[in-house]
Amino acid sequence: MTSGSLKTMTQIFGEFIEEFPPEHDSLELTFTPSSRPIKQRWRNNRLSAHFVADYLSSFLPVDEEDARSEKRIKESKGAVSYVANELLENAIKFNNDDTHYKVRFGIHFLGEIEVTAVIFASNSVNSQGANKLKEFIEEILDSDPNELYLQQVEKNAESESDTSGLGLLTMINDYSAKIGWKFDRRPDSDTIIVTTVVQIRV
Protein backbone atom coordinates (compact mmCIF):
# COMPACT_ATOMS: atom_id res chain seq x y z
CA MET A 1 0.00 0.00 0.00
CA THR A 2 1.20 3.47 -0.86
CA SER A 3 -0.46 6.75 -0.01
CA GLY A 4 0.39 10.41 -0.40
CA SER A 5 3.57 11.90 -1.81
CA LEU A 6 6.67 13.43 -0.28
CA LYS A 7 5.18 16.85 -1.07
CA THR A 8 2.40 16.10 1.40
CA MET A 9 2.83 15.79 5.15
CA THR A 10 2.55 12.00 5.38
CA GLN A 11 3.35 9.09 3.09
CA ILE A 12 2.96 5.37 3.83
CA PHE A 13 4.39 2.34 2.03
CA GLY A 14 3.96 -1.39 2.56
CA GLU A 15 2.32 -2.93 5.61
CA PHE A 16 2.64 -0.14 8.14
CA ILE A 17 0.78 -0.33 11.46
CA GLU A 18 -0.60 3.07 12.45
CA GLU A 19 -2.22 2.13 15.76
CA PHE A 20 -1.78 -0.67 18.27
CA PRO A 21 -4.36 -2.16 20.65
CA PRO A 22 -4.58 -0.07 23.84
CA GLU A 23 -3.74 -3.05 26.06
CA HIS A 24 -0.55 -4.58 24.72
CA ASP A 25 3.06 -4.80 25.82
CA SER A 26 5.82 -2.73 24.28
CA LEU A 27 9.31 -1.45 24.89
CA GLU A 28 10.89 1.71 23.49
CA LEU A 29 14.41 3.17 23.62
CA THR A 30 15.57 6.60 22.45
CA PHE A 31 18.99 7.81 21.39
CA THR A 32 19.59 11.54 21.73
CA PRO A 33 22.13 13.48 19.65
CA SER A 34 24.65 15.14 21.94
CA SER A 35 28.24 16.30 22.03
CA ARG A 36 29.03 12.68 21.23
CA PRO A 37 27.24 11.99 17.91
CA ILE A 38 24.86 9.05 17.74
CA LYS A 39 26.98 7.44 15.04
CA GLN A 40 29.80 7.00 17.57
CA ARG A 41 27.52 4.72 19.59
CA TRP A 42 27.23 2.01 16.96
CA ARG A 43 28.96 -0.48 19.23
CA ASN A 44 25.90 -0.29 21.48
CA ASN A 45 23.55 -1.40 18.68
CA ARG A 46 24.07 -5.10 19.18
CA LEU A 47 23.63 -4.76 22.95
CA SER A 48 20.30 -2.98 22.41
CA ALA A 49 19.18 -5.59 19.86
CA HIS A 50 20.03 -8.48 22.19
CA PHE A 51 18.25 -6.74 25.07
CA VAL A 52 15.07 -6.46 23.00
CA ALA A 53 15.39 -10.11 21.95
CA ASP A 54 15.81 -11.24 25.57
CA TYR A 55 12.81 -9.10 26.54
CA LEU A 56 10.78 -10.95 23.91
CA SER A 57 11.27 -14.35 25.56
CA SER A 58 9.12 -13.37 28.54
CA PHE A 59 6.11 -12.98 26.23
CA LEU A 60 6.31 -16.38 24.55
CA PRO A 61 4.14 -19.21 25.93
CA VAL A 62 6.59 -21.83 27.20
CA ASP A 63 6.07 -25.46 28.12
CA GLU A 64 9.18 -26.47 30.05
CA GLU A 65 8.53 -30.14 29.24
CA ASP A 66 8.32 -29.49 25.51
CA ALA A 67 11.67 -29.37 23.70
CA ARG A 68 10.00 -27.44 20.90
CA SER A 69 9.46 -24.49 23.23
CA GLU A 70 13.18 -24.07 23.77
CA LYS A 71 13.76 -24.27 20.02
CA ARG A 72 11.04 -21.69 19.41
CA ILE A 73 12.57 -19.27 21.90
CA LYS A 74 16.03 -19.67 20.41
CA GLU A 75 14.82 -19.13 16.84
CA SER A 76 12.57 -16.22 17.84
CA LYS A 77 15.32 -14.44 19.75
CA GLY A 78 17.66 -14.89 16.80
CA ALA A 79 15.12 -13.41 14.39
CA VAL A 80 14.25 -10.46 16.62
CA SER A 81 17.90 -9.76 17.38
CA TYR A 82 18.75 -9.67 13.66
CA VAL A 83 15.84 -7.43 12.71
CA ALA A 84 16.37 -5.11 15.67
CA ASN A 85 20.08 -4.73 14.98
CA GLU A 86 19.48 -3.98 11.28
CA LEU A 87 16.75 -1.42 11.94
CA LEU A 88 18.68 0.36 14.67
CA GLU A 89 21.90 0.38 12.67
CA ASN A 90 20.13 1.88 9.64
CA ALA A 91 18.29 4.46 11.74
CA ILE A 92 21.51 5.65 13.36
CA LYS A 93 23.58 5.44 10.19
CA PHE A 94 21.20 7.52 8.08
CA ASN A 95 19.94 9.88 10.78
CA ASN A 96 20.43 13.57 10.04
CA ASP A 97 22.21 14.65 13.22
CA ASP A 98 21.80 18.32 12.32
CA THR A 99 18.10 18.12 13.19
CA HIS A 100 18.74 16.97 16.79
CA TYR A 101 15.88 14.51 16.34
CA LYS A 102 15.90 11.56 18.73
CA VAL A 103 16.29 8.16 17.11
CA ARG A 104 13.46 5.97 18.42
CA PHE A 105 13.63 2.19 18.53
CA GLY A 106 11.50 -0.48 20.12
CA ILE A 107 9.18 -3.45 19.91
CA HIS A 108 5.49 -4.22 20.33
CA PHE A 109 3.97 -7.63 21.02
CA LEU A 110 0.65 -8.66 19.49
CA GLY A 111 -1.20 -11.90 20.27
CA GLU A 112 -0.78 -14.48 23.01
CA ILE A 113 -0.35 -17.95 21.51
CA GLU A 114 0.69 -16.88 18.01
CA VAL A 115 2.84 -13.89 18.92
CA THR A 116 3.81 -11.23 16.39
CA ALA A 117 6.80 -9.08 17.23
CA VAL A 118 6.54 -5.62 15.69
CA ILE A 119 9.96 -3.95 15.71
CA PHE A 120 10.28 -0.31 14.73
CA ALA A 121 12.87 2.44 14.35
CA SER A 122 12.52 6.08 13.38
CA ASN A 123 15.06 8.69 12.36
CA SER A 124 15.26 11.98 10.49
CA VAL A 125 16.42 12.49 6.91
CA ASN A 126 16.38 15.31 4.38
CA SER A 127 14.41 15.25 1.12
CA GLN A 128 17.28 13.74 -0.82
CA GLY A 129 17.66 10.86 1.62
CA ALA A 130 13.90 10.30 1.71
CA ASN A 131 13.63 10.16 -2.08
CA LYS A 132 16.49 7.67 -2.31
CA LEU A 133 14.85 5.40 0.26
CA LYS A 134 11.47 5.80 -1.44
CA GLU A 135 12.91 4.57 -4.74
CA PHE A 136 14.32 1.46 -3.08
CA ILE A 137 11.06 0.80 -1.23
CA GLU A 138 9.13 0.89 -4.50
CA GLU A 139 11.67 -1.52 -5.97
CA ILE A 140 11.13 -3.90 -3.03
CA LEU A 141 7.36 -3.73 -3.37
CA ASP A 142 7.42 -4.27 -7.15
CA SER A 143 10.06 -7.03 -7.32
CA ASP A 144 10.55 -10.64 -6.34
CA PRO A 145 12.55 -10.34 -3.08
CA ASN A 146 14.81 -13.30 -3.85
CA GLU A 147 15.74 -12.00 -7.31
CA LEU A 148 16.22 -8.49 -5.96
CA TYR A 149 18.51 -9.85 -3.24
CA LEU A 150 20.79 -11.45 -5.83
CA GLN A 151 20.79 -8.25 -7.89
CA GLN A 152 21.71 -6.19 -4.85
CA VAL A 153 24.53 -8.59 -3.91
CA GLU A 154 26.02 -8.16 -7.38
CA LYS A 155 25.53 -4.40 -7.32
CA ASN A 156 27.01 -4.21 -3.83
CA ALA A 157 30.11 -6.14 -4.92
CA GLU A 158 30.63 -3.93 -7.97
CA SER A 159 30.27 -0.62 -6.14
CA GLU A 160 31.66 -1.72 -2.75
CA SER A 161 28.67 0.10 -1.28
CA ASP A 162 27.13 -0.63 2.10
CA THR A 163 23.77 0.98 1.32
CA SER A 164 22.31 -1.86 -0.73
CA GLY A 165 19.35 -2.73 1.49
CA LEU A 166 20.42 -6.36 1.88
CA GLY A 167 19.31 -6.32 5.51
CA LEU A 168 15.71 -5.49 4.60
CA LEU A 169 15.65 -8.15 1.89
CA THR A 170 17.09 -10.73 4.31
CA MET A 171 14.25 -9.98 6.72
CA ILE A 172 11.72 -10.71 3.99
CA ASN A 173 13.43 -13.78 2.54
CA ASP A 174 14.69 -15.46 5.72
CA TYR A 175 12.11 -14.39 8.32
CA SER A 176 8.97 -13.84 6.19
CA ALA A 177 8.85 -10.30 7.52
CA LYS A 178 6.16 -7.79 6.64
CA ILE A 179 7.64 -4.31 6.34
CA GLY A 180 6.05 -0.86 6.28
CA TRP A 181 7.37 2.68 6.16
CA LYS A 182 5.96 6.05 7.14
CA PHE A 183 7.36 9.40 6.05
CA ASP A 184 6.32 12.46 8.08
CA ARG A 185 7.45 15.82 6.76
CA ARG A 186 7.90 18.47 9.43
CA PRO A 187 6.00 21.72 8.67
CA ASP A 188 8.08 24.45 7.02
CA SER A 189 11.14 22.21 7.04
CA ASP A 190 13.21 19.92 4.82
CA THR A 191 13.24 17.40 7.67
CA ILE A 192 11.36 14.15 7.19
CA ILE A 193 10.88 11.56 9.94
CA VAL A 194 11.07 8.02 8.59
CA THR A 195 9.60 5.19 10.66
CA THR A 196 10.24 1.61 9.58
CA VAL A 197 8.07 -1.14 11.04
CA VAL A 198 8.84 -4.86 10.68
CA GLN A 199 6.40 -7.63 11.67
CA ILE A 200 7.63 -11.18 12.26
CA ARG A 201 5.82 -14.18 13.70
CA VAL A 202 7.63 -15.58 16.73
Beta strands, then each sheet from edge to edge (+ up, - down):
strand 1: 2-3
strand 2: 10-14
strand 3: 25-31
strand 4: 103-110
strand 5: 116-125
strand 6: 178-185
strand 7: 192-201
sheet 1: 1+ 2- 6+ 7- 5+ 4- 3+
end
